[in-house]
């Protein structure tokens, strides 16, 4: 009996222990580590209504002999002061490009200052003035024009000067090797054995080799001599074509610049950024540019500007061609754009300004017969109009040779442009 009781008690203990063990909460499995969500990267929203203007200067001299490429230091300093007085901020060219890439904002009204060619006065005269105002700027250099090069005269900038500017944050970019018209079939100056320079018309493989050096070789030389990255190309005289653009793009240039002036917008094409060339014989250009940027909306609500390629508008003369008359008929067809407000059509011709063009709403054709002889060897046309709530704009450049021979642009030691 006692044994039975003992076994019964033992059974109860075991059963109680089993129940207690079963009731003990099983520890929950460790939760997997919560993954930290990847930060959301959003592209910065920039003010797409901002605008800027780009000035192009050449040589600063006390006595002007070549008014097409020179101004006095006093005039230059007065213009820099006017920018400050009018509240127009001077920004760097690289800041402008960063804005165009959507990476940073620029002030609603601002300007970029650039110098072409590579004159000693840009280092000795212009730079101290720019330091006085706290302005930065860009140097567009054609490499054979630097001291020691085949076209570098006594007033040429030196590689040492360029290195000093580089070390102090000045942007240095390319302006070709010998500063000549880059289009095939134009007469250029070439160096012969012994240093003699003769006129020659290059075509085919010979031309391709030459233009590669002009566009690509100058970039490589600047990068090698100065240890810099060159991403901008200022086209000599502003005359080029699609083939030259393609070579520049393949060489790694991010932007190309001409010398027809117009405000630069967020949508302006990167391979045709216009600059206002400041010359002693055209004193109104600086003021006209200031007025353009001073009256630009540069803020919310500004009308969008759409750049349209000239090739899409059947322009006459066609972009990059040369005509034999200084009194050409200028035409473009806007029918592909859509409904155009006839009152908004405006045609500008370099050297003439706004001209009384006619517009036919039925055909979409804008035309203007030049009646005042064009004086320059190249002509830029800027055409704008409104389609709905959008402003449309296009521009193109053609050469003029009314001598009966092909256009010839021959570089000399002075003046450079």
Buried (B, 14 or more C-beta within 10 A) or exposed (E): EEEEEEEEEEEEEEEEEEEEEEEEEEEEEEEEEEEEEEEEEEEEEBBBBBBBBBBBBBBBBEEBEBEBBBBBBEBBBEBBEEBEEEEBBBBBBBBBBBBBEEEEBBBBBBBBBBBBBBBBBBBBBBBEBBEEEEBBBBBBBBBBBBBEBBBBBEBBBBBEBBBEBBEEEBBBBBBBBBBBBBBBEBBBBBEEEEEEBEEEBBEEEEBBEBBBBBBBBBBBBBBEBBEBEBBBBBBBBBBBBEBBBEBBBEBEBBBBBBBBBBBBBBEBBBBBBBBBBBBBEBEEBBEBBBEBBEEBEBEEEBEBBBEBBBEEBBBBBEBBBBBEEBEBEBBBBBBEBEEBEEEEBBBBBBBBEEBEBEBEEEEBBBBBEBEEEBEBBBBBBBBBBBBEEEBBBBBBBBBBBBEEEEBBBEBEEBBBB
